[in-house]
Amino acid sequence: MIQNKAIVIGLTGGTGCGKSTVCSILKTYNTYIIDADKIAHSIIKKGNNAYFELINYFGKDILNSENEIDRKKLGKIVFSDKEKLFYLNNITHKYIIREIKDSINMAKDKQEYNYIVIDAPLLIETNLHKIVDEVWIVHCSLHTRLKRLVKRDNLSEEILIKRINSQTPFEQNKKYANFIIFNEDGANLEEIIKQRLKRKV
């Protein structure tokens, strides 16, 4: 049964905590997923405003052979330099936020969904938590995160720890959460999510 008004959930959490797994479960509940990472990838494509702003700041060394922005090259630069990470976010966030808001409005206008989920690592840092009905944070131990990320990204622990340390700590963000999912290995996420959504329908 479709609700009269879709509930907007802001889903966040550090890399390796399992946001994608939570999203895959939420999809089975008639949910429209807005993936902030996918939007971030699309807005830096060649020809877009963010593309030219990034080249203007970082230079052409961040381009690949097809003159597209090489995200791995860019990542190596910003994850070891907080000032450059700040400038990257300052350039891209305005475009990402605008597209997310447009996507929410589009999904609401369709009146087809029970839930609209913004899957955004920087949900709170970009103040997107202020436009949602609920904030969900997915969290797990550093050990579990590293184990998952080494397997997923095939990168060294040293590089992965730099990425993790560049993100806002869970302890700082948890005060904004309406719901926290502790996603250690073996957690029954389907049941955890089912019980939460029962309270919302």
Phi, psi and chi 1 to 4 in degrees:
 res  aa     phi    psi   chi1   chi2   chi3   chi4
   1 MET       -  126.9 -178.2  178.3  175.2      -
   2 ILE   -85.4  132.9  -63.4  173.7      -      -
   3 GLN   -73.5  159.1  -61.9  171.5  174.4      -
   4 ASN   -66.0  -32.5  -69.1  -32.1      -      -
   5 LYS  -134.5  124.5 -177.7 -176.5  176.1 -174.8
   6 ALA   -68.0  136.6      -      -      -      -
   7 ILE   -83.1  128.7  -67.0  168.2      -      -
   8 VAL   -97.0  120.4 -177.9      -      -      -
   9 ILE  -111.7  129.0  -62.4  169.1      -      -
  10 GLY   -96.3  116.9      -      -      -      -
  11 LEU  -107.9  125.5  178.6   68.2      -      -
  12 THR  -143.0  178.0 -168.1      -      -      -
  13 GLY   149.5  158.8      -      -      -      -
  14 GLY   -69.4  161.9      -      -      -      -
  15 THR   -59.8  135.0 -177.5      -      -      -
  16 GLY    88.6   -1.6      -      -      -      -
  17 CYS   -82.9  -21.6  -73.9      -      -      -
  18 GLY   110.9   29.8      -      -      -      -
  19 LYS   -60.7  -39.0  -66.5 -173.6  -60.2  -60.9
  20 SER   -63.5  -38.1  -62.9      -      -      -
  21 THR   -65.4  -42.2  -53.9      -      -      -
  22 VAL   -62.1  -42.4  171.8      -      -      -
  23 CYS   -61.4  -40.8  -81.1      -      -      -
  24 SER   -63.8  -32.8   67.3      -      -      -
  25 ILE   -74.2  -42.5  -64.8  166.8      -      -
  26 LEU   -62.6  -29.7  -77.7  166.8      -      -
  27 LYS   -58.9  -27.8  -80.2 -178.9 -176.5  176.8
  28 THR   -76.6   -4.0   66.1      -      -      -
  29 TYR  -109.5   36.5  -70.6   91.0      -      -
  30 ASN    54.6   58.3 -168.2   35.8      -      -
  31 THR  -116.9  138.0  -60.2      -      -      -
  32 TYR   -96.6  120.2 -176.4   80.7      -      -
  33 ILE   -98.7  128.4  -53.3  -72.0      -      -
  34 ILE  -109.2  111.5  -59.4  168.7      -      -
  35 ASP   -95.4  105.0 -172.3  -29.4      -      -
  36 ALA   -63.8  -33.2      -      -      -      -
  37 ASP   -64.8  -42.0  -82.5  -16.4      -      -
  38 LYS   -63.6  -39.9  -76.3 -174.1  179.1  176.4
  39 ILE   -63.9  -42.1  -67.4  172.0      -      -
  40 ALA   -60.5  -36.1      -      -      -      -
  41 HIS   -69.1  -41.0  -62.2  173.6      -      -
  42 SER   -72.4  -34.1   67.7      -      -      -
  43 ILE   -75.2  -13.3   58.8  119.6      -      -
  44 ILE  -100.3   10.2   63.9  168.9      -      -
  45 LYS   -65.4  153.7  -69.4  -75.0 -174.6 -174.6
  46 LYS   -53.2  130.6 -175.0  163.8   58.3  178.0
  47 GLY   101.0  -19.2      -      -      -      -
  48 ASN   -80.3  158.6  -70.0  -26.2      -      -
  49 ASN   -57.5  -43.2  -71.6  -22.1      -      -
  50 ALA   -63.1  -33.8      -      -      -      -
  51 TYR   -57.4  -50.3  171.0   88.3      -      -
  52 PHE   -69.7  -36.0  -66.5  112.7      -      -
  53 GLU   -65.5  -38.6  -72.4 -173.9   44.9      -
  54 LEU   -68.4  -42.0  -71.1  171.4      -      -
  55 ILE   -64.7  -38.8  -67.7  170.9      -      -
  56 ASN   -60.7  -35.4 -172.6   49.9      -      -
  57 TYR   -88.4  -47.5  179.0   76.1      -      -
  58 PHE   -91.2  -17.7  -70.6   99.3      -      -
  59 GLY    88.9  172.9      -      -      -      -
  60 LYS   -79.1   -3.7  -68.1 -171.9  176.5  180.0
  61 ASP   -66.2  -15.6  -72.3  -16.3      -      -
  62 ILE   -87.0    0.7   61.0  169.7      -      -
  63 LEU   -90.2  152.8  -61.1  177.8      -      -
  64 ASN   -96.3 -170.9   61.8   20.4      -      -
  65 SER   -66.4  -18.6   58.1      -      -      -
  66 GLU  -100.0   12.4  -63.9  173.8  -14.0      -
  67 ASN    63.6   21.4  -76.0  -33.7      -      -
  68 GLU   -92.0  156.3  -69.7  -77.0    3.2      -
  69 ILE   -70.0  126.2  -70.2  172.2      -      -
  70 ASP   -86.5  107.5 -173.0  -42.1      -      -
  71 ARG   -65.4  -29.6  -67.7  177.5   54.7 -107.2
  72 LYS   -69.0  -42.2  -75.8 -172.2  176.5  179.0
  73 LYS   -62.0  -44.2  -72.9 -179.0 -178.3  176.7
  74 LEU   -64.8  -40.8 -172.4   55.8      -      -
  75 GLY   -61.1  -41.4      -      -      -      -
  76 LYS   -61.1  -35.5  -79.6 -177.9 -178.6  177.6
  77 ILE   -71.2  -50.9  -66.1  167.9      -      -
  78 VAL   -79.7  -28.6  -60.0      -      -      -
  79 PHE   -77.0   -6.0  -72.4  125.1      -      -
  80 SER  -115.9    8.8   57.3      -      -      -
  81 ASP  -147.0  104.2 -171.8  -38.8      -      -
  82 LYS   -62.9  -33.5  -74.5 -170.7  176.0 -178.9
  83 GLU   -66.7  -41.6 -174.3  177.4  -21.6      -
  84 LYS   -69.8  -34.5  -71.4 -170.4  167.0   91.0
  85 LEU   -63.6  -39.5  178.5   61.5      -      -
  86 PHE   -60.1  -44.5  170.8   81.1      -      -
  87 TYR   -67.4  -38.2  -84.6  100.6      -      -
  88 LEU   -58.7  -48.7  169.8   66.7      -      -
  89 ASN   -64.6  -39.1  -69.7  -22.0      -      -
  90 ASN   -62.9  -36.0 -165.1   46.2      -      -
  91 ILE   -73.7  -46.2  -71.0  166.3      -      -
  92 THR   -87.8  -29.5   57.8      -      -      -
  93 HIS   -61.8  -36.5  -76.4  174.3      -      -
  94 LYS   -63.0  -35.8   56.3 -175.7  178.5  -74.5
  95 TYR   -74.7  -39.1  -61.0  110.2      -      -
  96 ILE   -65.0  -45.9  -64.0  167.5      -      -
  97 ILE   -62.2  -42.9  -69.5  166.3      -      -
  98 ARG   -60.4  -43.4 -176.1  170.3   64.3 -164.6
  99 GLU   -68.7  -36.9 -169.1  148.0  -20.9      -
 100 ILE   -62.8  -45.6  -74.1  172.2      -      -
 101 LYS   -63.3  -40.0  -73.0  180.0  176.3  177.7
 102 ASP   -63.0  -39.6  -72.8  -13.4      -      -
 103 SER   -67.0  -38.9  -63.0      -      -      -
 104 ILE   -61.2  -47.9  -68.5  170.6      -      -
 105 ASN   -61.5  -41.0  -69.4  -27.2      -      -
 106 MET   -62.9  -44.7 -179.3  -87.5  -67.2      -
 107 ALA   -66.0  -39.4      -      -      -      -
 108 LYS   -65.1  -40.6  -78.1 -177.4  174.1  179.5
 109 ASP   -61.4  -32.5  -72.3  -15.3      -      -
 110 LYS   -69.3  -26.9  -75.6 -171.2  173.0 -178.4
 111 GLN    53.1   40.4  -62.2 -175.0  -18.6      -
 112 GLU  -112.8   -8.2  -65.6  176.2    1.8      -
 113 TYR  -118.1  147.3  -56.6  102.0      -      -
 114 ASN   -82.0  -33.6  -77.4  -28.9      -      -
 115 TYR  -137.4  146.3  -53.7   96.6      -      -
 116 ILE  -121.9  123.5  -60.8  167.2      -      -
 117 VAL  -115.7  126.2  171.1      -      -      -
 118 ILE   -96.3  110.1  -52.6  170.0      -      -
 119 ASP   -90.8  101.4  174.7    5.0      -      -
 120 ALA  -141.6  114.9      -      -      -      -
 121 PRO   -57.9  -31.7  -21.6   31.8      -      -
 122 LEU  -110.0   36.3  -62.2  176.8      -      -
 123 LEU   -54.0  -47.9 -178.7   88.8      -      -
 124 ILE   -78.3  -41.2  -68.1  158.1      -      -
 125 GLU   -62.2  -28.7  -65.1   84.6  -18.4      -
 126 THR   -97.5    7.3   54.4      -      -      -
 127 ASN    66.3   15.1  -73.5  -39.5      -      -
 128 LEU   -69.5  -18.4  -76.1  166.4      -      -
 129 HIS   -63.5  -18.4   66.3  -71.3      -      -
 130 LYS   -79.0  -13.0  -66.3  179.7  179.2  178.0
 131 ILE  -109.1    9.3   66.7  167.6      -      -
 132 VAL  -109.2  163.6  -56.5      -      -      -
 133 ASP   -83.2  -31.5  -61.1  -51.8      -      -
 134 GLU  -144.2  146.0  -77.1 -152.1  -17.4      -
 135 VAL  -109.0  122.8  172.8      -      -      -
 136 TRP  -109.2  132.5  -69.5   16.9      -      -
 137 ILE  -117.8  128.6  -63.1 -178.9      -      -
 138 VAL   -97.4  132.1 -169.9      -      -      -
 139 HIS  -142.9  153.0 -175.2   60.9      -      -
 140 CYS  -158.4  176.1   64.1      -      -      -
 141 SER   -70.9  158.1   65.9      -      -      -
 142 LEU   -59.2  -41.0  177.4   61.1      -      -
 143 HIS   -57.7  -46.3  171.0   75.4      -      -
 144 THR   -66.4  -41.2  -59.5      -      -      -
 145 ARG   -60.3  -48.5  -68.6  172.1   74.9  178.4
 146 LEU   -62.3  -41.8  -74.5  172.2      -      -
 147 LYS   -60.2  -44.1 -175.2  170.6   70.2  172.2
 148 ARG   -67.9  -42.3  -69.8  171.9 -178.0  165.1
 149 LEU   -70.8  -37.9  -69.5  168.2      -      -
 150 VAL   -60.1  -42.1  166.5      -      -      -
 151 LYS   -69.1  -41.0 -175.9  177.7  178.4 -178.4
 152 ARG   -75.5  -46.6 -173.0 -170.2   78.1 -174.2
 153 ASP  -102.4  -11.5  -63.1  -19.6      -      -
 154 ASN    54.8   43.9 -164.6   28.9      -      -
 155 LEU  -117.5  163.1  -65.9  170.5      -      -
 156 SER   -72.4  156.4   70.2      -      -      -
 157 GLU   -61.6  -34.1  -75.7 -163.1    5.2      -
 158 GLU   -59.5  -47.0 -176.4 -175.6   -1.1      -
 159 ILE   -65.7  -42.0  -68.4  171.8      -      -
 160 LEU   -66.2  -38.3  -67.4  169.9      -      -
 161 ILE   -65.5  -36.0  -73.5  171.0      -      -
 162 LYS   -60.5  -42.7  -85.8 -173.5 -179.2  178.8
 163 ARG   -64.4  -45.1  -71.6 -169.9  177.4 -175.7
 164 ILE   -62.1  -42.8  -71.4  168.7      -      -
 165 ASN   -69.4  -19.3  -72.1  -19.2      -      -
 166 SER   -79.3  -11.4   74.3      -      -      -
 167 GLN   -94.2  156.6  -61.8  178.2  -31.1      -
 168 THR   -65.6  131.5  -54.0      -      -      -
 169 PRO   -62.5  147.5  -18.5   29.8      -      -
 170 PHE   -54.4  -42.5  166.4   71.1      -      -
 171 GLU   -59.0  -29.4  -66.9  -61.2  -37.0      -
 172 GLN   -79.4  -35.2 -168.6  171.1  -36.7      -
 173 ASN   -88.9  -21.7  -81.6  -16.0      -      -
 174 LYS   -62.9  -22.0   70.3  177.5 -176.3  179.6
 175 LYS   -65.6  -18.1   62.0 -172.8  174.8 -173.9
 176 TYR   -90.2   -7.5  -61.7   98.9      -      -
 177 ALA   -80.2  135.6      -      -      -      -
 178 ASN   -88.9  -21.8  -59.4  102.9      -      -
 179 PHE  -153.7  129.9 -175.8   48.7      -      -
 180 ILE  -116.7  128.4  -63.3  171.7      -      -
 181 ILE  -106.2  115.2  -60.6  171.6      -      -
 182 PHE   -89.5  104.2  -68.4  100.1      -      -
 183 ASN  -102.3   62.1 -177.6   27.1      -      -
 184 GLU   -76.5  161.2  -65.6  -64.6  -22.1      -
 185 ASP   -55.9  132.4  -69.4  -13.8      -      -
 186 GLY    95.4   -7.8      -      -      -      -
 187 ALA   -65.8  138.0      -      -      -      -
 188 ASN   -87.3   79.8 -171.8  -12.4      -      -
 189 LEU   -62.9  -36.7  -67.6 -175.8      -      -
 190 GLU   -58.1  -45.5  -70.6   89.4  -10.2      -
 191 GLU   -70.8  -39.7 -173.8   60.2   26.5      -
 192 ILE   -59.7  -46.7  -68.8  167.6      -      -
 193 ILE   -69.4  -41.9  -68.9  166.0      -      -
 194 LYS   -57.3  -45.4  178.9 -177.9  175.6 -177.3
 195 GLN   -65.0  -38.2  -68.6  -56.3  -42.2      -
 196 ARG   -66.7  -44.7 -179.0   64.1 -178.0 -173.8
 197 LEU   -68.9  -27.5  -65.8 -177.4      -      -
 198 LYS   -58.3  -32.6  -89.3 -175.7  178.5  178.4
 199 ARG   -76.6  -14.3  -62.1  171.1   53.7 -168.9
 200 LYS  -103.0  -13.6  -61.6  -75.6  127.2 -170.4
 201 VAL   -92.3      -  175.5      -      -      -
